[in-house]
Structures are given as structure tokens and as C-alpha cells.
Amino acid sequence: MHFLTNVAVALTAAASTYAAPMEKRAAAVDELVGYAAGTTGGGSGAGTTVTTCAALAAAAKVGGVIKIDGLLDGCDIIQVKTGNTSILGVGANSGLTNGGFQIRKVDNVIIRNLVLKVAPKGKDLIDIDASTRVWVDHCDFASVGITGDKDTYDGLLDAKHGSDSLTFSWNKFHDHWKASLVGHSDSNGAQDTGKLHVTYHHNLFENVNSRLPSIRFGSAHVYSSCYNKGPTSGIHSRMGAVVFAEENSFTDTKLAIVTNLDSEEDGFASEKNNLYVNSESRITQTKSLTVPYKYTVDAAAGVCDIVRKSAGPGVVTF
Ligand SMILES: *[C@@H]1O[C@H](CO)[C@@H](O)[C@H](O)[C@H]1NC(C)=O
């Protein structure tokens, strides 16, 4: 064991020019895991590279592989209405400011490596509506902080109207009121029951007020994520939703996991090996969730170091 550790240290030192802390990570950073398994997006071709909002909007109509090169400002909401599409950021600082995406009534979409900062007023940065197999990975979502009116902007990454087979991995969600709403209404059970299966893993939630995520009716597996400074609520299960939360690190997070808040019916939650620092959960009913896929957790004690280093754009580059 000592021999192997020393080899790893030597390789790290040779490969980097600065003294980064050793990251003891078990999970792969460039791999689709979870309920969206099998999502292929636009496939592996070179695709189209866009550098303007007009070119992006036009490419999104056609679909396929679309690469955004640069930080495009003021694109409004880009409609993704063609399935089998990947939208990928080039390098570490490509994406949208004052814009967002609506993925509506499509199947098989990948969004990776984008900076998404400040949605148009009242809108989401990414809105997944009536869509299946969507993987959102290594993005950075933010607005202006927990300040001003909480409804000035809507969610960072929301899913609704019977969307299903979703994985949200290695993202940074920060400085905003409402992170991620899955299932938008207590009265939408007819469409959402049996759908809204979502995996969240290796995400950072920092300085976000609530919905980390909030889920109604569906099933959420939330593992190896880092929560810091959540002043109102964290993982929020409601209307009979089933949540399994494991190996998450909660610091200064009020109601880290909660099942009886703001809805007509409680949700269910089960938990394993979560770490609480100045944080606590309120679980009123438990139900186990057995996921149909293989996955690798990282232990709660190390996940904040891991996601600070390896979540967000610029880690997996295109
Ligand atoms: C997506 O790809 C599948 C498999 O090749 C194909 O059957 C389907 O028609 C495609 N959908 C779109 C919208 O291009």
C-alpha cells in the first residue's frame, strides 16, 4: 500500500506545476452514471462550433453536437427541441450569461462544461420539460446571490411535466435562491407519478437558499455531494417522492434532508453515511430506494475537497 501511494504522489508531482492537494477520489470524473445511463446526445462527431447567440439558436433547432466557444451574453432562452443533441462548452469559460436553455419534449440530450450565469428574469438557467434522458454535467450555475426578490430569477436546473431518466453530476450550484426543482406542483401527480427519476452526484451546493433539490412524486438518489451554507432547506422530499441520500457532507445547512415542508403530503427519505456539521435533518417517513445502476461513492468526509477541485467547467474539456 505504501509503495502504491508513493508512486501516485510522484506522478502527481511530475504532472503539475503547483502544489495541489492530493485528491483521493474513487469516482471517475468523465463518466455518465445514474438514471440517465444510456444517454448519448449527439454522439461523438466534431459537430458545429458556435460563437454567437444567433448561431447557437439556429444550431439548437437542428441538434447534433453543438460546441459553444466563448461566454455568449444575452441569448435569452435557447430552445432545444431536437433530440439526440449535445451542447458542450469549449475550454473552461464558455457558456451563457443572461440566457438559458429550455429542453422541451425531447429525448437524449447532454449538456456539459458550461458556465451559466444569470437567467433572463423569471426564467430558469436550464428548464427540462416533458423530456427524457438528459445528462447535465460539469456546469457552473449561479445568479447574483441570496439577495433581492427570491423570484427575480427562477431555478438553476429544473425538471418537470413527467421528465424522466436524468443525471446531474459534477456541477457547481451557488449564490442563488432556488437551485433545482423536480416536479413543479402538488397537483401534477397524474403526470409525474412513476416518472422524475433523477441522480445527483458529486455536485456542490453553496450559498443557495433552498431546493437542493426539491422533488415531488419522483425518485432521487443524491450521493457524494457537498453542501455549504444553505439557510432554509436542503434535500426536500414532498408529495410521496422517495429520496436516498448517501455520503453527502452538510455544513451550515438548515433542514439538510426534510420531508414535511410546504406541501400537502410528506415525502420519504432514507439516508446513509451523511456528515452533518451545524446541520440537521427532519425525516418524518422512510422508504428505501433501490437504484438500477452501478455507481461509486466517495466518502462524505472528502467530498467537499473533491467537488471543489473536480466539479464545474474546465475539468473535462472539449
Ligand atoms: C435519435 O436517434 C435515434 C436512434 O438513432 C432515432 O431513432 C431517432 O429518430 C432520433 N431522434 C431525433 C429527433 O433525431
Ligand as a Chemical Component Dictionary entry (heavy atoms), coordinates in Angstrom:
data_LIG
# 
_chem_comp.id                   LIG 
_chem_comp.type                 NON-POLYMER 
_chem_comp.pdbx_formal_charge   0 
_chem_comp.three_letter_code    LIG 
# 
loop_
_chem_comp_atom.comp_id 
_chem_comp_atom.atom_id 
_chem_comp_atom.alt_atom_id 
_chem_comp_atom.type_symbol 
_chem_comp_atom.charge 
_chem_comp_atom.model_Cartn_x 
_chem_comp_atom.model_Cartn_y 
_chem_comp_atom.model_Cartn_z 
_chem_comp_atom.pdbx_ordinal 
LIG C1 C1 C 0 -32.437 9.914  -32.334 1  
LIG O1 O1 O 0 -31.697 8.759  -32.642 2  
LIG C2 C2 C 0 -32.497 7.593  -32.668 3  
LIG C3 C3 C 0 -31.560 6.404  -32.831 4  
LIG O2 O2 O 0 -30.708 6.596  -33.911 5  
LIG C4 C4 C 0 -33.528 7.708  -33.770 6  
LIG O3 O3 O 0 -34.347 6.572  -33.787 7  
LIG C5 C5 C 0 -34.377 8.946  -33.506 8  
LIG O4 O4 O 0 -35.277 9.150  -34.596 9  
LIG C6 C6 C 0 -33.502 10.173 -33.368 10 
LIG N1 N1 N 0 -34.323 11.312 -32.979 11 
LIG C7 C7 C 0 -34.168 12.521 -33.492 12 
LIG C8 C8 C 0 -35.120 13.552 -33.003 13 
LIG O5 O5 O 0 -33.334 12.782 -34.343 14 
# 
loop_
_chem_comp_bond.comp_id 
_chem_comp_bond.atom_id_1 
_chem_comp_bond.atom_id_2 
_chem_comp_bond.value_order 
_chem_comp_bond.pdbx_ordinal 
LIG C1 O1 SING 1  
LIG C1 C6 SING 2  
LIG O1 C2 SING 3  
LIG C2 C3 SING 4  
LIG C2 C4 SING 5  
LIG C3 O2 SING 6  
LIG C4 O3 SING 7  
LIG C4 C5 SING 8  
LIG C5 O4 SING 9  
LIG C5 C6 SING 10 
LIG C6 N1 SING 11 
LIG N1 C7 SING 12 
LIG C7 C8 SING 13 
LIG C7 O5 DOUB 14 
# 
